[in-house]
Amino acid sequence: MSLAITPGGVLYVIGIMLDNSRLSPPEAGARNLLFLNEYGVGQAYTEQEYTDWLREAGFAEVTRVPIAEGNSILSAR
């Protein structure tokens, strides 16, 4: 079996990420509304949803850094 990420490596998720309230940042909330209206299953996901998925996949040390225009960088080791 080959691994895409070696043990101890870091995975980065970059994109639109809502706070757990689903209300902010405002830019991400507006995009989420657009996604919900334009795409059948489209939506922006929350920091907690991403964190849960990463932990289920075996990652730890999940950290979010908000950047411009409602985007964020989430890193997991």
Secondary structure, DSSP 8 states (H G I E B T S, - for coil): ---SS-TT--EEEEEEEE-TTS--SHHHHHHHHHHHHHSSS---EEHHHHHHHHHHTT----EEEE-GGGEEEEEE-
